[in-house]
Amino acid sequence: MLIAGPWFAPMMFNEPGVGYRVIGELYEADEDTIAKLDRLESVGKPGNLRVAIEVEPVVGGPAWSALVYLKSRQLADPIHSGYLRIYEDRRFIPFDRRDEHRCNSVSDL
């Protein structure tokens, strides 16, 4: 994962073994919510993917299957960071503050 693009967004790539293992949170979502997240993440447009991966708890225990959103390297322009383990960057420009989008949450999609 690294920070890239005009919105200083966290981006992960389908490049197993490159970078670090990412620490994050796991949520349960129904099909309607996943469809909204797909729209938010531009799934279906070139360079935007949703894939299933196996994730391991930081404290140990069985692995879980999880959906993650990945970008192509071509969308990572400009790159604002090196590889990261955890997303703590404060420069991200939220969806509702971008001129071409005027919504306040995923539910508005």
N, C-alpha and C positions, 0 to 999 in steps of 0.2 A: 504494500500500500504506500502511496505517496500523495502529496498535495499537488494538484495541477488544474489547468484550465482557467478561464476568466473568472470563475466564481470561487477559486481556491478550494475546490471540492476534494474530498478524499476519493482516491481511485485505486481499485485493485484490478489486476490483469490476470488472464488465464495463462500464467507462467509458473507452474509448480516448481518449487525449489529455488526460485529467484526472490531475493528480499528476505523478510522475516516472517515468522508465524504472527498473525495478527490477533490481538486480544480484543474481544468485542462482547456484545450482548446477544442473546438468543431469545426470540419472541415467537409465540404461536400466532398465526394469522389465518383467517378463513379465506376462501377463494375470492370473494369480493375485495377484500383488503389487498390481497396479492395482485389482483388486476389493477387496483389504484396505484400500488407501488410500482408495478410495471410501467404504467403511464408516467409516473414521476421520474423513473429511471430511464425513460425513453427506450424500453425494450421493444424490439421490432425495427428500430432505426439502425442503420449501419454502425457497427462498433459498440453496441449496447446489448449485453447478454444477461440472462438469469440462468444460473446453473446450480445443480445440487452438489454439495460437497459433504465430507465427513468432518465434524469438528470435535475437538476433545476439550473437556472441562479443564480449566487451569489447575483445579485442586484434585484432579484425578477422577476416575470413574469411567463409565462406558461412553463411547463416542455417540454423537447424534448426527442425523442427517439434517442438513440445513440448506436453504436457498440463499445464494449470494448474488449480488449484482457486480458484474465485471465490465470494464471498458477496454477498448482496443487502445494500443499505444498511440495511434494517430490522434485520438481525442485528448491526449495528455499534453496539451500545448497551451501555454508554457508550463514547464514543470517548476514548482516552487519549493520542493524539498527533496531530500534523499528518502530512502526507504524508511518506513516507520513501523513500529510494533503496535502502537496505540494512537488513536486520533485525538489529539488535544489542541490542534491548531485553532486559533481564534479569528482567523481572517476570512472564514467561509462567509459568502454572501447568501443569506437565506432566500428561498424561492419567492417569498412575497416582497422582496426588495429589488427584484430584477425587473427592469423596465418591460421586457416582452411578456412577463407572466404577472398576473395580478390575482393571486389567490393566497389564502392564509394557511391552508393545511392540505393534507392529502385528501381529506373528505371533500374538498372543493373541486377535485379533478374530475 
